[in-house]
Every structure is written in C-alpha cells, then in structure tokens.
Amino acid sequence: MSPWNLKESENAVQFKIKVQPRAKKNEISGFQGDALKLRLTAPPVDGEANAACIKYFARLFGVSKSAVTLIAGLTSQHKLIRVEGIDKETVWRVLENAGYDI
C-alpha cells in the first residue's frame, strides 16, 4: 500500500509533493514520507520551480496548466497540489502507465 495521501473531491484531486530543484531531469522519484517526490531541473528562483511543477503535472495528467494549482508551499520544497478534472483512478492509471512504481 502506498504511503501517498491522495485525496479526491469535487472533480479534482489533491496531494502533497516534495520538490527537489536543480535536478538533472524532471521526474517523479518515489516518496518522501506521505509526499510524492518530484525532481525538477528548474532553480528555486523567481517562481521557476513552481511554474515547472505546474507544467509537469499538467502534461503528465493531460490537463491545462490552469487546472493545476499550488494550494500551499509556494516558497517551500513541500507543496500541496490540486489538479482539477481528474479523479483518483485516473491518477493511479497515468502513474502506472508512465512506469512509476507508486
């Protein structure tokens, strides 16, 4: 069973992530506690890592960037993400099809 705390409500999901900026490539690399760990090439300067995070999840889940919201953690590595227009089953399917062992 995954330690990931994935919540679903009103045609959206929300989950915690931990961002590692200035990585070699953009990728999900497992878990840190109850958060999904996301490595991003963007630096944590002038909102670049936040923008890269939104773009990453929008592309991964096939939604518009406006459907992805950073609810909390704008200046932290620990963030709370909300993705509108998808459900838990879609999230699990997309992650499994992308080869993530979640």
DSSP file (Angstrom, degrees, kcal/mol; ACC not computed):
  #  RESIDUE AA STRUCTURE BP1 BP2  ACC     N-H-->O    O-->H-N    N-H-->O    O-->H-N    TCO  KAPPA ALPHA  PHI   PSI    X-CA   Y-CA   Z-CA
    1    1 A M              0   0    0      0, 0.0     0, 0.0     0, 0.0     0, 0.0   0.000 360.0 360.0 360.0 136.4    0.0    0.0    0.0
    2    2 A S        -     0   0    0      1,-0.1   100,-0.1     2,-0.1    32,-0.0  -0.427 360.0-144.1 -72.7 142.3    1.3    3.4   -0.9
    3    3 A P        +     0   0    0      0, 0.0     2,-0.2     0, 0.0    -1,-0.1   0.509  65.1 121.0 -79.8  -3.2    2.1    6.0    1.8
    4    4 A W        -     0   0    0     98,-0.3     2,-1.2     1,-0.1    31,-0.1  -0.405  60.3-144.1 -69.5 131.0    0.8    8.7   -0.6
    5    5 A N        +     0   0    0     29,-1.3     2,-0.6    -2,-0.2    11,-0.4  -0.710  28.3 174.0 -96.9  82.8   -2.1   10.7    0.8
    6    6 A L        -     0   0    0     -2,-1.2     2,-0.4     9,-0.1     9,-0.2  -0.820   9.7-167.1 -94.9 120.4   -4.1   11.3   -2.4
    7    7 A K  E     -A   14   0A   0      7,-2.8     7,-2.5    -2,-0.6     2,-0.4  -0.855   6.0-157.8-113.0 145.4   -7.5   13.0   -1.8
    8    8 A E  E     +A   13   0A   0     -2,-0.4     2,-0.3     5,-0.2     5,-0.2  -0.968  22.2 149.9-122.9 135.9  -10.4   13.4   -4.2
    9    9 A S  E >   -A   12   0A   0      3,-2.6     3,-0.6    -2,-0.4    -2,-0.0  -0.920  60.9  -7.4-162.7 139.2  -13.1   16.0   -4.0
   10   10 A E  T 3  S-     0   0    0     -2,-0.3    75,-0.2     1,-0.2     3,-0.1   0.862 126.9 -44.3  44.0  60.0  -15.4   17.8   -6.4
   11   11 A N  T 3  S+     0   0    0      1,-0.2    74,-3.4    73,-0.1    75,-0.4   0.830 124.2  86.0  59.1  35.8  -13.9   16.6   -9.8
   12   12 A A  E <   -AB   9  84A   0     -3,-0.6    -3,-2.6    72,-0.3     2,-0.3  -0.980  61.1-143.8-155.2 162.0  -10.4   17.2   -8.5
   13   13 A V  E     -AB   8  83A   0     70,-2.3    70,-2.8    -2,-0.3     2,-0.4  -0.925  11.7-164.1-124.6 155.6   -7.5   15.5   -6.6
   14   14 A Q  E     +AB   7  82A   0     -7,-2.5    -7,-2.8    -2,-0.3     2,-0.3  -0.998  13.9 162.8-140.0 148.5   -5.0   17.0   -4.3
   15   15 A F  E     - B   0  81A   0     66,-1.9    66,-3.0    -2,-0.4     2,-0.3  -0.984  34.9-105.4-157.8 160.1   -1.8   15.6   -3.0
   16   16 A K  E     - B   0  80A   0     18,-0.4    20,-2.4   -11,-0.4     2,-0.3  -0.677  34.0-176.8 -90.9 144.8    1.5   16.6   -1.3
   17   17 A I  E     -cB  36  79A   0     62,-2.5    62,-2.6    -2,-0.3     2,-0.5  -0.958  21.0-145.6-134.2 157.9    4.7   16.7   -3.1
   18   18 A K  E     -cB  37  78A   0     18,-2.3    20,-2.9    -2,-0.3     2,-0.4  -0.995  22.8-149.2-120.6 123.3    8.3   17.4   -2.2
   19   19 A V  E     -c   38   0A   0     58,-2.9    20,-0.2    -2,-0.5    18,-0.1  -0.779  11.3-164.9 -98.2 132.3   10.2   19.3   -4.9
   20   20 A Q  E     -c   39   0A   0     18,-2.7    20,-2.6    -2,-0.4     3,-0.4  -0.922  21.1-157.1-111.0 102.1   14.0   18.9   -5.4
   21   21 A P        +     0   0    0      0, 0.0    20,-0.2     0, 0.0    21,-0.1  -0.251  66.8  32.9 -75.9 167.5   15.0   21.8   -7.7
   22   22 A R  S    S+     0   0    0     20,-1.9    19,-0.3     1,-0.1    20,-0.1   0.823  81.2 154.8  57.4  37.1   18.1   21.8   -9.9
   23   23 A A        -     0   0    0     17,-3.1    -1,-0.1    -3,-0.4     3,-0.1  -0.350  58.1-108.8 -83.7 171.8   18.0   18.1  -10.7
   24   24 A K  S    S+     0   0    0      1,-0.2     2,-0.3    -2,-0.1    17,-0.1   0.824  96.4   0.7 -72.3 -31.5   19.4   16.6  -13.8
   25   25 A K  S    S-     0   0    0     15,-0.1     2,-0.6     2,-0.1    -1,-0.2  -0.981  80.5 -95.8-152.0 162.4   15.9   15.9  -15.3
   26   26 A N        +     0   0    0     -2,-0.3     2,-0.3    14,-0.1    14,-0.2  -0.708  65.2 130.5 -81.3 121.9   12.3   16.3  -14.5
   27   27 A E  E     -D   39   0A   0     12,-2.2    12,-3.4    -2,-0.6     2,-0.5  -0.981  60.2-109.4-166.6 154.6   10.9   13.2  -12.9
   28   28 A I  E     -D   38   0A   0     -2,-0.3    10,-0.2    10,-0.2     3,-0.1  -0.796  31.4-175.5 -85.3 132.5    8.9   11.6  -10.1
   29   29 A S  E     -     0   0A   0      8,-2.6     2,-0.4    -2,-0.5     9,-0.1   0.064  43.6 -90.6-123.4  26.6   11.4    9.7   -7.9
   30   30 A G  E     -     0   0A   0      7,-0.4     7,-2.9     2,-0.0     2,-0.3  -0.827  63.8 -36.4 110.4-144.6    9.2    8.0   -5.3
   31   31 A F  E     -D   36   0A   0     -2,-0.4     2,-0.4     5,-0.3     5,-0.2  -0.871  25.5-165.7-124.2 153.6    8.1    9.1   -1.9
   32   32 A Q  E >  S-D   35   0A   0      3,-2.6     3,-1.6    -2,-0.3     2,-0.3  -0.885  78.3 -49.2-133.2 105.0    9.4   11.1    1.0
   33   33 A G  T 3  S-     0   0    0     -2,-0.4     0, 0.0     1,-0.2     0, 0.0  -0.549 122.4 -22.8  65.6-127.8    7.0   10.5    3.9
   34   34 A D  T 3  S+     0   0    0     -2,-0.3   -29,-1.3    -3,-0.1   -18,-0.4   0.180 121.2  94.6 -99.1  17.5    3.5   11.0    2.6
   35   35 A A  E <  S- D   0  32A   0     -3,-1.6    -3,-2.6   -31,-0.1     2,-0.4  -0.861  76.7-121.6-112.3 144.0    4.6   13.2   -0.3
   36   36 A L  E     -cD  17  31A   0    -20,-2.4   -18,-2.3    -2,-0.4     2,-0.5  -0.680  32.7-130.7 -76.3 129.7    5.4   12.3   -3.9
   37   37 A K  E     -c   18   0A   0     -7,-2.9    -8,-2.6    -2,-0.4     2,-0.5  -0.754  24.8-171.2 -91.9 126.2    8.9   13.4   -4.6
   38   38 A L  E     -cD  19  28A   0    -20,-2.9   -18,-2.7    -2,-0.5     2,-0.5  -0.967   9.8-155.4-120.5 121.9    9.4   15.4   -7.8
   39   39 A R  E     -cD  20  27A   0    -12,-3.4   -12,-2.2    -2,-0.5     2,-0.4  -0.835  17.1-174.9 -95.1 132.2   12.8   16.3   -9.2
   40   40 A L        -     0   0    0    -20,-2.6   -17,-3.1    -2,-0.5   -14,-0.1  -0.970  30.3-145.1-129.2 143.3   12.8   19.4  -11.4
   41   41 A T  S    S+     0   0    0     -2,-0.4    -1,-0.1   -19,-0.3     8,-0.1   0.735  75.1  98.8 -75.0 -22.1   15.6   21.0  -13.5
   42   42 A A  S    S-     0   0    0      6,-0.1   -20,-1.9     7,-0.1   -19,-0.2  -0.318  76.6-120.3 -67.7 146.2   14.4   24.5  -12.7
   43   43 A P        -     0   0    0      0, 0.0     2,-1.5     0, 0.0     6,-0.8  -0.485  25.0-110.8 -80.9 158.7   16.0   26.5   -9.9
   44   44 A P  S    S+     0   0    0      0, 0.0     2,-0.4     0, 0.0     3,-0.1  -0.295  80.5 116.7 -84.5  54.3   14.0   27.7   -6.9
   45   45 A V  S >  S-     0   0    0     -2,-1.5     3,-2.4     1,-0.1     4,-0.1  -0.969  78.2  -8.8-127.2 135.9   14.3   31.3   -8.1
   46   46 A D  T 3  S-     0   0    0     -2,-0.4    -1,-0.1     1,-0.3     0, 0.0   0.792 123.0 -60.9  51.7  34.5   11.6   33.8   -9.1
   47   47 A G  T 3> S+     0   0    0     27,-0.1     4,-2.5    -3,-0.1    -1,-0.3   0.580 100.7 131.5  75.0   9.1    8.9   31.1   -9.1
   48   48 A E  H <> S+     0   0    0     -3,-2.4     4,-2.3     1,-0.2     5,-0.2   0.911  73.0  47.1 -62.9 -42.6   10.7   29.0  -11.8
   49   49 A A  H  > S+     0   0    0     -6,-0.8     4,-2.2     2,-0.2    -1,-0.2   0.891 112.1  51.0 -67.2 -38.0   10.4   25.7   -9.9
   50   50 A N  H  > S+     0   0    0      2,-0.2     4,-2.3     1,-0.2    -2,-0.2   0.932 111.5  47.3 -63.2 -45.0    6.7   26.4   -9.2
   51   51 A A  H  X S+     0   0    0     -4,-2.5     4,-2.4     1,-0.2    -2,-0.2   0.896 112.5  49.7 -62.9 -40.4    6.0   27.1  -12.8
   52   52 A A  H  X S+     0   0    0     -4,-2.3     4,-2.6    -5,-0.2    -1,-0.2   0.871 109.1  53.0 -66.2 -36.8    7.9   23.9  -13.8
   53   53 A C  H  X S+     0   0    0     -4,-2.2     4,-2.3     2,-0.2     5,-0.2   0.933 110.5  46.3 -62.8 -47.8    5.9   21.9  -11.3
   54   54 A I  H  X S+     0   0    0     -4,-2.3     4,-2.3     1,-0.2    -2,-0.2   0.927 114.2  48.1 -61.4 -46.2    2.6   23.1  -12.7
   55   55 A K  H  X S+     0   0    0     -4,-2.4     4,-2.3     2,-0.2     5,-0.2   0.902 110.1  53.1 -62.0 -41.8    3.7   22.4  -16.2
   56   56 A Y  H  X S+     0   0    0     -4,-2.6     4,-2.6     1,-0.2    -2,-0.2   0.945 113.4  40.9 -60.0 -51.4    5.0   18.9  -15.3
   57   57 A F  H  X S+     0   0    0     -4,-2.3     4,-2.4     2,-0.2     6,-0.2   0.848 112.7  55.0 -71.1 -33.0    1.7   17.8  -13.7
   58   58 A A  H  X>S+     0   0    0     -4,-2.3     5,-2.1    -5,-0.2     4,-0.8   0.942 113.8  41.4 -62.1 -46.4   -0.4   19.4  -16.4
   59   59 A R  H  <5S+     0   0    0     -4,-2.3     3,-0.4    -5,-0.2    -2,-0.2   0.917 114.3  52.2 -66.7 -43.8    1.5   17.5  -19.1
   60   60 A L  H  <5S+     0   0    0     -4,-2.6    -2,-0.2     1,-0.2    -1,-0.2   0.911 119.1  34.2 -59.8 -44.9    1.5   14.3  -17.1
   61   61 A F  H  <5S-     0   0    0     -4,-2.4    -1,-0.2    -5,-0.1    -2,-0.2   0.429 108.6-119.0 -95.4   0.5   -2.2   14.2  -16.4
   62   62 A G  T  <5S+     0   0    0     -4,-0.8     2,-0.3    -3,-0.4    -3,-0.2   0.869  70.5 123.8  68.1  37.6   -3.3   15.7  -19.8
   63   63 A V      < -     0   0    0     -5,-2.1    -1,-0.2    -6,-0.2    -2,-0.1  -0.774  66.9 -89.8-120.9 168.6   -4.9   18.8  -18.3
   64   64 A S    >   -     0   0    0     -2,-0.3     3,-1.5     1,-0.1     4,-0.3  -0.378  35.9-114.1 -73.6 158.1   -4.4   22.5  -18.9
   65   65 A K  G >  S+     0   0    0      1,-0.3     3,-1.3     2,-0.2    -1,-0.1   0.821 117.1  62.7 -61.3 -29.9   -1.9   24.4  -16.7
   66   66 A S  G 3  S+     0   0    0      1,-0.3    -1,-0.3     3,-0.0    -2,-0.0   0.678  94.4  62.3 -70.8 -14.9   -4.8   26.4  -15.3
   67   67 A A  G <  S+     0   0    0     -3,-1.5    17,-2.7    17,-0.1     2,-0.5   0.565  92.4  76.0 -83.2  -9.4   -6.2   23.1  -13.9
   68   68 A V  E <   -E   83   0A   0     -3,-1.3     2,-0.4    -4,-0.3    15,-0.2  -0.913  64.3-179.4-107.7 124.3   -3.2   22.7  -11.7
   69   69 A T  E     -E   82   0A   0     13,-2.8    13,-2.5    -2,-0.5     2,-0.9  -0.970  29.3-138.2-127.0 136.2   -3.0   24.8   -8.6
   70   70 A L  E     -E   81   0A   0     -2,-0.4    11,-0.2    11,-0.2     3,-0.1  -0.837  24.7-179.9 -87.3 107.2   -0.4   25.1   -5.9
   71   71 A I  E     +     0   0A   0      9,-2.5     2,-0.3    -2,-0.9    -1,-0.2   0.869  64.1   1.2 -77.8 -38.2   -2.6   25.4   -2.8
   72   72 A A  E    S+E   80   0A   0      8,-1.2     8,-2.2    -3,-0.1    -1,-0.2  -0.986 106.9  49.2-148.7 154.0    0.2   25.7   -0.3
   73   73 A G    >   +     0   0    0     -2,-0.3     3,-1.5     6,-0.2    -1,-0.1   0.775  46.6 156.5  92.1  29.5    4.0   25.8   -0.2
   74   74 A L  T 3  S+     0   0    0      1,-0.3   -24,-0.1    -3,-0.1   -27,-0.1   0.828  85.1  30.2 -57.1 -32.8    4.8   28.5   -2.8
   75   75 A T  T 3  S+     0   0    0      3,-0.1     2,-0.3   -25,-0.0    -1,-0.3   0.180 113.5  77.9-111.4  16.3    8.2   29.2   -1.1
   76   76 A S  S <  S-     0   0    0     -3,-1.5   -57,-0.1     2,-0.2    -4,-0.0  -0.810  78.0-127.6-121.8 160.7    8.8   25.7    0.3
   77   77 A Q  S    S+     0   0    0     -2,-0.3   -58,-2.9   -59,-0.1     2,-0.6   0.737  99.0  75.0 -74.5 -23.3   10.0   22.4   -1.1
   78   78 A H  E    S+B   18   0A   0    -60,-0.2     2,-0.3   -62,-0.0   -60,-0.2  -0.821  70.3 171.5 -93.9 121.0    6.9   20.9    0.5
   79   79 A K  E     -B   17   0A   0    -62,-2.6   -62,-2.5    -2,-0.6     2,-0.5  -0.887  33.2-137.9-131.7 156.7    3.8   21.8   -1.6
   80   80 A L  E     -BE  16  72A   0     -8,-2.2    -9,-2.5    -2,-0.3    -8,-1.2  -0.983  27.2-163.0-115.7 124.0    0.1   20.9   -1.8
   81   81 A I  E     -BE  15  70A   0    -66,-3.0   -66,-1.9    -2,-0.5     2,-0.4  -0.834  10.1-164.1-111.0 140.9   -1.1   20.4   -5.4
   82   82 A R  E     -BE  14  69A   0    -13,-2.5   -13,-2.8    -2,-0.4     2,-0.5  -0.995   4.1-169.8-123.0 130.0   -4.7   20.4   -6.7
   83   83 A V  E >   -BE  13  68A   0    -70,-2.8   -70,-2.3    -2,-0.4     3,-0.5  -0.973  11.5-153.0-121.0 117.3   -5.5   19.1  -10.1
   84   84 A E  E 3  S+B   12   0A   0    -17,-2.7   -72,-0.3    -2,-0.5   -73,-0.1  -0.578  70.1  34.6 -88.8 150.4   -9.0   19.7  -11.5
   85   85 A G  T 3  S+     0   0    0    -74,-3.4     2,-0.3     1,-0.3   -73,-0.2   0.547 100.2  82.3  89.3   8.6  -10.7   17.5  -14.0
   86   86 A I    <   -     0   0    0     -3,-0.5    -1,-0.3   -75,-0.4     2,-0.2  -0.919  59.6-145.0-137.0 165.5   -9.4   14.1  -12.9
   87   87 A D     >  -     0   0    0     -2,-0.3     4,-2.0    -3,-0.1     3,-0.2  -0.717  37.6 -93.0-122.7 176.4  -10.1   11.5  -10.2
   88   88 A K  H  > S+     0   0    0      1,-0.2     4,-2.6    -2,-0.2     5,-0.2   0.893 122.4  54.7 -56.8 -43.4   -8.0    9.1   -8.1
   89   89 A E  H  > S+     0   0    0      1,-0.2     4,-2.4     2,-0.2    -1,-0.2   0.885 107.4  50.4 -61.8 -38.7   -8.4    6.3  -10.6
   90   90 A T  H  > S+     0   0    0     -3,-0.2     4,-2.8     2,-0.2     5,-0.2   0.915 109.6  51.2 -64.3 -42.8   -7.0    8.4  -13.4
   91   91 A V  H  X S+     0   0    0     -4,-2.0     4,-2.5     2,-0.2     5,-0.2   0.948 112.1  45.6 -59.5 -49.9   -4.0    9.5  -11.3
   92   92 A W  H  X S+     0   0    0     -4,-2.6     4,-2.5     1,-0.2     5,-0.2   0.916 114.3  48.9 -61.1 -43.2   -3.2    5.9  -10.5
   93   93 A R  H  X S+     0   0    0     -4,-2.4     4,-2.8    -5,-0.2     5,-0.2   0.923 112.0  47.8 -63.6 -45.6   -3.6    4.7  -14.1
   94   94 A V  H  X S+     0   0    0     -4,-2.8     4,-1.7     1,-0.2    -1,-0.2   0.926 114.1  46.8 -62.7 -45.0   -1.5    7.6  -15.5
   95   95 A L  H  <>S+     0   0    0     -4,-2.5     5,-2.6    -5,-0.2     4,-0.2   0.908 114.4  46.5 -65.9 -41.7    1.3    6.9  -13.0
   96   96 A E  H ><5S+     0   0    0     -4,-2.5     3,-1.4    -5,-0.2    -2,-0.2   0.921 112.6  49.7 -66.0 -43.5    1.3    3.2  -13.6
   97   97 A N  H 3<5S+     0   0    0     -4,-2.8    -1,-0.2     1,-0.3    -2,-0.2   0.793 106.9  56.3 -65.7 -27.8    1.3    3.6  -17.4
   98   98 A A  T 3<5S-     0   0    0     -4,-1.7    -1,-0.3    -5,-0.2    -2,-0.2   0.494 122.7-108.0 -82.2  -2.8    4.2    6.0  -17.1
   99   99 A G  T < 5 +     0   0    0     -3,-1.4     2,-0.5     1,-0.3    -3,-0.2   0.620  68.3 147.4  89.7  12.8    6.1    3.3  -15.3
  100  100 A Y      < -     0   0    0     -5,-2.6     2,-1.5    -6,-0.2    -1,-0.3  -0.726  44.8-142.0 -84.7 128.0    6.1    4.9  -11.8
  101  101 A D              0   0    0     -2,-0.5    -5,-0.1     1,-0.2    -1,-0.1  -0.657 360.0 360.0 -89.0  82.7    6.0    2.2   -9.1
  102  102 A I              0   0    0     -2,-1.5   -98,-0.3   -10,-0.1    -1,-0.2   0.407 360.0 360.0 -96.6 360.0    3.6    4.0   -6.8
